[in-house]
Amino acid sequence: MGDLRRYSTDAHYIGHAFAALHGLNATDLQALVAVMDAELVGDPITPGRLGEHLNLSSGSVTALVDRLERAGHLRRDRDATDRRKVLLRYADPGAALAMAFFQPLGRRTGAVTAAFSDDELRVVHRFLRAMVESMREHRDEMRAARVDPSRRPS
């Protein structure tokens, strides 16, 4: 568990370094990750789903998407099958910035995964999936209890 905490802390640091370099805040970064993850599985995210994912109001999501679109990180596309539906996608300028920043890390992680067999990687994948599910269940319980991590104790 200590290794997972250290990995999480280091990943958090790297993500926030990218954000700071490009004038993004923590929520902006979370939104970009959500958009990227949705695109990677072939199910682009809508503003409504993004709001649910980030636990934001529709007005806050609109401001967030407007800001990321102006900065060249996101674009809004109409769904080809339902023109009323808006899909959020990574914009080319933002993708280029992310690629330039994260490519060295990608080379390092590629070298690490190459040192493991497919069977070993399947076990690691199964373990990480279970850990992610456990963490999300806990997160969702906190949200249901209205625990807001952005609130500071008075």
Backbone bond lengths (Angstrom), bond angles and torsions (degrees), N, CA, C in turn:
res aa  C-N    CA-C-N  psi(-1)  N-CA   C-N-CA  omega(-1)  CA-C   N-CA-C  phi
1 M - - - 1.453 - - 1.523 110.99 -
2 G 1.319 115.58 -33.47 1.465 118.96 177.47 1.523 111.31 -61.37
3 D 1.327 116.63 -39.99 1.465 119.78 178.06 1.529 111.33 -64.03
4 L 1.325 116.73 -39.33 1.467 119.69 177.69 1.527 111.04 -64.78
5 R 1.329 116.54 -40.78 1.468 119.64 177.74 1.524 110.51 -62.84
6 R 1.327 116.75 -44.17 1.464 119.75 179.79 1.528 110.84 -64.54
7 Y 1.335 116.62 -41.41 1.462 120.53 177.59 1.534 109.79 -60.66
8 S 1.335 115.98 -46.88 1.461 120.89 -179.69 1.530 111.40 -61.01
9 T 1.321 116.36 -43.86 1.465 121.16 179.83 1.523 110.88 -63.31
10 D 1.322 116.59 -44.26 1.466 119.96 179.90 1.523 111.40 -67.56
11 A 1.333 117.29 -40.22 1.466 120.72 177.64 1.526 109.87 -63.57
12 H 1.314 116.23 -40.62 1.468 122.20 177.27 1.535 109.69 -59.89
13 Y 1.317 116.35 -46.38 1.465 121.17 179.62 1.534 110.67 -59.92
14 I 1.325 116.92 -47.12 1.466 121.20 -178.03 1.529 110.41 -63.56
15 G 1.327 116.69 -44.07 1.462 120.06 177.87 1.516 111.84 -60.90
16 H 1.315 116.50 -42.80 1.465 119.70 -179.88 1.533 111.97 -71.68
17 A 1.316 117.69 -27.76 1.466 119.94 173.61 1.525 109.70 -65.04
18 F 1.329 116.78 -43.53 1.463 120.59 176.01 1.528 109.91 -60.65
19 A 1.323 116.43 -46.34 1.461 120.77 -179.58 1.522 111.27 -59.64
20 A 1.332 117.15 -47.51 1.467 120.76 -178.88 1.528 111.11 -62.08
21 L 1.318 116.27 -39.74 1.463 121.08 -179.95 1.520 111.82 -62.28
22 H 1.334 116.97 -29.07 1.463 120.88 -174.76 1.532 113.63 -115.66
23 G 1.338 116.47 17.69 1.462 120.70 174.24 1.519 114.18 68.71
24 L 1.323 116.97 31.41 1.463 121.50 -179.75 1.522 110.31 -103.94
25 N 1.328 116.72 149.92 1.462 119.54 174.23 1.526 109.63 -98.95
26 A 1.315 116.87 179.75 1.472 121.14 -175.57 1.522 111.83 -61.72
27 T 1.329 117.67 -39.76 1.465 120.63 179.40 1.524 110.85 -68.07
28 D 1.322 116.80 -39.05 1.470 120.26 175.48 1.526 110.32 -56.64
29 L 1.314 115.27 -46.07 1.458 120.96 -179.08 1.529 110.79 -62.87
30 Q 1.328 117.20 -44.35 1.467 120.44 178.11 1.525 110.79 -61.55
31 A 1.313 116.75 -38.83 1.471 120.90 179.22 1.527 110.37 -64.59
32 L 1.320 116.95 -44.41 1.465 120.05 -179.92 1.522 111.25 -63.22
33 V 1.311 117.17 -39.64 1.471 120.66 177.47 1.530 109.95 -64.26
34 A 1.332 117.11 -42.13 1.471 120.43 179.31 1.527 110.96 -63.26
35 V 1.327 117.17 -41.57 1.468 120.89 178.56 1.525 109.77 -64.70
36 M 1.321 116.75 -45.28 1.464 120.95 179.80 1.532 110.84 -62.28
37 D 1.325 117.16 -46.33 1.468 120.74 -179.68 1.529 111.10 -60.47
38 A 1.335 116.73 -42.50 1.464 120.70 -179.90 1.528 110.88 -64.03
39 E 1.325 115.99 -41.89 1.469 119.36 178.64 1.528 111.24 -65.78
40 L 1.322 117.16 -38.41 1.464 120.52 -178.94 1.522 113.10 -61.69
41 V 1.342 117.02 -31.28 1.462 119.90 178.57 1.528 112.06 -95.00
42 G 1.336 116.57 6.36 1.458 120.62 176.17 1.514 114.69 75.74
43 D 1.325 117.14 23.82 1.463 121.96 -179.30 1.525 108.90 -133.19
44 P 1.343 117.45 74.65 1.470 120.16 -176.39 1.523 111.88 -51.56
45 I 1.303 115.24 143.73 1.466 122.00 -174.83 1.522 110.68 -86.65
46 T 1.312 115.88 145.97 1.459 122.38 174.50 1.532 108.41 -93.76
47 P 1.325 117.87 162.05 1.470 118.75 174.72 1.524 112.50 -57.41
48 G 1.323 117.81 -37.93 1.467 120.16 178.97 1.518 112.59 -62.53
49 R 1.335 115.81 -46.03 1.469 119.32 178.31 1.526 110.75 -65.59
50 L 1.328 117.22 -36.39 1.462 120.26 177.42 1.530 109.72 -62.26
51 G 1.322 116.63 -42.67 1.462 120.41 178.01 1.517 112.25 -60.99
52 E 1.333 116.21 -41.95 1.472 120.00 177.24 1.527 110.20 -63.61
53 H 1.327 115.74 -43.86 1.463 120.67 -178.76 1.531 111.56 -61.51
54 L 1.330 115.90 -41.10 1.465 120.54 -176.69 1.526 112.73 -92.93
55 N 1.347 116.35 -4.10 1.457 121.27 -178.43 1.528 110.87 61.79
56 L 1.340 115.63 47.46 1.465 122.36 -178.85 1.523 110.67 -118.10
57 S 1.317 116.23 152.60 1.463 121.38 174.55 1.524 109.66 -71.39
58 S 1.326 116.34 163.35 1.474 119.38 -179.67 1.526 111.13 -63.00
59 G 1.327 117.21 -36.91 1.463 119.87 177.95 1.525 111.94 -64.14
60 S 1.328 116.08 -40.54 1.470 120.41 178.61 1.527 110.72 -66.42
61 V 1.340 116.55 -38.49 1.466 120.11 178.93 1.521 109.89 -65.55
62 T 1.322 117.09 -42.14 1.464 120.22 178.83 1.524 110.55 -59.57
63 A 1.325 117.05 -46.02 1.472 120.69 178.84 1.527 110.56 -62.63
64 L 1.321 116.90 -42.24 1.460 122.40 179.14 1.530 110.97 -61.60
65 V 1.324 116.71 -50.27 1.460 120.69 -178.66 1.526 110.51 -65.06
66 D 1.331 117.52 -41.26 1.471 120.46 177.08 1.526 110.66 -57.67
67 R 1.323 116.30 -45.94 1.468 121.45 -178.55 1.534 110.82 -63.51
68 L 1.336 117.27 -45.37 1.467 120.53 -179.06 1.525 111.82 -70.28
69 E 1.323 116.45 -30.98 1.468 119.78 176.67 1.534 110.41 -69.73
70 R 1.327 117.25 -44.82 1.472 121.10 177.89 1.528 111.63 -59.81
71 A 1.337 116.06 -36.01 1.469 120.77 -178.68 1.527 112.54 -79.77
72 G 1.338 117.78 -4.41 1.457 121.04 177.44 1.518 115.09 85.95
73 H 1.330 117.52 13.35 1.465 120.85 -178.82 1.522 112.71 -89.88
74 L 1.331 116.99 -34.18 1.461 121.39 -177.40 1.517 110.27 -126.19
75 R 1.328 114.16 160.49 1.461 120.25 168.64 1.521 107.55 -137.62
76 R 1.320 114.75 152.71 1.463 121.61 175.87 1.520 107.30 -100.00
77 D 1.325 116.51 130.29 1.464 122.41 175.27 1.515 108.85 -122.49
78 R 1.302 116.75 148.03 1.464 121.37 172.44 1.517 108.70 -82.30
79 D 1.313 116.55 139.75 1.460 121.96 175.29 1.526 108.55 -64.48
80 A 1.322 117.37 132.87 1.465 121.76 -177.59 1.521 112.06 -65.13
81 T 1.331 117.47 -29.74 1.466 119.97 -177.66 1.530 113.03 -93.55
82 D 1.324 117.35 -22.85 1.464 121.69 178.96 1.521 107.69 -139.32
83 R 1.320 116.69 95.37 1.468 122.30 -173.94 1.528 113.10 -61.97
84 R 1.338 118.01 -15.54 1.464 120.05 178.00 1.523 111.64 -76.23
85 K 1.316 116.02 -20.24 1.463 122.27 -174.50 1.533 110.05 -89.07
86 V 1.331 115.72 132.36 1.465 122.58 178.12 1.523 108.86 -103.11
87 L 1.324 116.02 132.27 1.463 122.26 177.39 1.521 108.69 -113.23
88 L 1.309 116.20 140.71 1.466 121.30 178.40 1.519 108.44 -99.55
89 R 1.315 114.85 132.55 1.462 120.73 -179.83 1.528 109.38 -135.12
90 Y 1.311 114.18 154.68 1.459 120.10 174.78 1.524 107.98 -66.03
91 A 1.309 118.36 131.16 1.467 122.23 177.42 1.526 109.19 -85.63
92 D 1.315 116.41 152.55 1.465 120.56 -177.29 1.533 114.05 -55.81
93 P 1.347 119.38 -45.54 1.479 117.78 179.66 1.533 112.61 -60.48
94 G 1.330 116.84 -42.53 1.466 120.34 178.76 1.513 111.91 -66.48
95 A 1.335 116.21 -39.54 1.462 120.08 178.59 1.522 110.73 -64.01
96 A 1.330 117.11 -37.44 1.468 120.75 178.87 1.535 110.73 -65.74
97 L 1.326 116.36 -40.95 1.472 119.85 177.40 1.526 110.70 -62.52
98 A 1.323 115.96 -45.37 1.468 120.34 -179.61 1.522 110.64 -64.08
99 M 1.322 116.38 -42.45 1.468 120.60 -179.62 1.530 110.35 -61.30
100 A 1.303 117.06 -46.48 1.468 120.54 -179.27 1.531 110.88 -62.10
101 F 1.323 116.49 -39.89 1.458 120.17 -177.47 1.525 112.27 -73.89
102 F 1.338 116.80 -44.24 1.463 120.75 -171.29 1.531 114.21 -93.05
103 Q 1.336 118.84 -7.82 1.458 120.28 -178.23 1.534 113.47 -58.50
104 P 1.327 119.58 -43.54 1.472 118.80 177.42 1.538 112.43 -59.92
105 L 1.328 116.59 -38.28 1.459 120.03 176.86 1.528 109.90 -66.16
106 G 1.302 116.79 -39.99 1.464 121.05 178.03 1.525 112.15 -59.26
107 R 1.321 116.04 -40.38 1.472 119.63 177.09 1.532 110.62 -63.47
108 R 1.322 116.09 -42.10 1.469 119.67 179.70 1.528 111.53 -65.11
109 T 1.336 116.69 -46.66 1.456 118.48 -178.69 1.525 111.19 -68.97
110 G 1.322 116.93 -31.08 1.466 120.04 175.15 1.520 111.43 -62.96
111 A 1.313 116.08 -40.50 1.468 120.32 178.50 1.528 110.69 -65.99
112 V 1.317 116.83 -37.55 1.462 120.22 179.01 1.530 109.93 -65.73
113 T 1.323 117.30 -49.57 1.471 119.24 -177.45 1.525 111.80 -65.50
114 A 1.325 117.60 -29.96 1.467 120.66 178.97 1.528 112.01 -64.49
115 A 1.334 116.70 -21.03 1.467 120.80 -179.03 1.529 112.75 -82.92
116 F 1.330 117.74 -1.33 1.465 122.17 -178.91 1.522 110.00 -114.30
117 S 1.327 115.53 147.74 1.466 120.00 177.05 1.532 109.15 -75.16
118 D 1.317 116.46 164.39 1.464 120.95 176.23 1.522 111.35 -59.61
119 D 1.331 117.10 -39.66 1.470 120.26 178.74 1.527 111.05 -63.34
120 E 1.322 116.96 -42.93 1.463 120.34 178.50 1.527 110.70 -63.00
121 L 1.310 115.99 -42.81 1.462 119.76 -179.50 1.530 111.70 -65.63
122 R 1.324 117.61 -34.66 1.462 120.40 176.70 1.529 110.70 -62.98
123 V 1.323 117.60 -40.36 1.462 121.42 178.35 1.532 110.06 -65.94
124 V 1.316 116.37 -45.34 1.469 120.22 178.45 1.529 109.81 -60.60
125 H 1.317 116.35 -43.29 1.463 120.77 -179.99 1.532 110.58 -61.79
126 R 1.319 117.05 -45.41 1.464 120.97 179.03 1.535 110.74 -60.65
127 F 1.325 116.17 -43.13 1.463 121.33 178.69 1.535 110.84 -62.67
128 L 1.319 116.72 -48.40 1.466 119.51 -177.85 1.525 111.76 -65.44
129 R 1.337 117.49 -37.94 1.458 120.75 176.85 1.528 110.23 -60.24
130 A 1.319 117.16 -44.13 1.461 121.18 179.24 1.530 110.73 -64.53
131 M 1.324 117.10 -39.00 1.467 120.82 179.06 1.530 110.51 -67.40
132 V 1.306 117.25 -41.45 1.465 120.89 178.03 1.524 110.00 -62.04
133 E 1.311 116.87 -45.04 1.471 120.77 179.33 1.523 110.64 -61.07
134 S 1.311 117.35 -42.78 1.459 121.69 178.43 1.525 110.56 -61.34
135 M 1.324 116.62 -44.86 1.466 121.46 -179.78 1.527 110.67 -64.67
136 R 1.316 116.81 -41.83 1.474 119.77 -179.78 1.519 111.66 -66.41
137 E 1.321 117.25 -38.16 1.463 119.54 176.52 1.520 110.31 -60.40
138 H 1.317 116.19 -43.47 1.474 119.99 179.12 1.526 110.16 -65.43
139 R 1.332 116.97 -43.45 1.470 121.12 177.66 1.521 110.45 -57.87
140 D 1.335 116.54 -46.16 1.464 120.42 -178.40 1.524 111.81 -64.25
141 E 1.325 117.38 -36.28 1.472 120.39 175.90 1.528 110.01 -64.68
142 M 1.326 117.08 -39.71 1.465 120.16 177.93 1.527 110.46 -64.24
143 R 1.331 115.82 -41.92 1.468 119.21 178.35 1.522 110.43 -62.50
144 A 1.330 116.61 -43.05 1.466 120.52 179.85 1.526 110.80 -61.97
145 A 1.329 116.13 -32.92 1.470 121.13 178.04 1.529 111.28 -84.81
146 R 1.329 115.30 2.63 1.479 123.12 178.33 1.520 111.86 62.20
147 V 1.321 116.53 39.66 1.456 121.22 174.04 1.525 106.79 -86.05
148 D 1.324 116.73 115.00 1.459 122.69 -176.90 1.521 109.61 -105.71
149 P 1.351 117.57 110.57 1.470 119.54 -176.57 1.523 113.81 -67.78
150 S 1.345 118.05 -14.37 1.457 119.09 179.60 1.521 112.13 -83.43
151 R 1.336 116.44 -13.00 1.466 119.69 177.17 1.503 110.59 -76.13
152 R 1.296 115.57 136.89 1.457 121.20 176.73 1.528 108.74 -102.01
153 P 1.331 117.00 139.67 1.482 117.69 176.20 1.522 110.38 -63.03
154 S 1.342 115.80 144.30 1.487 118.49 179.87 1.485 112.07 -89.91
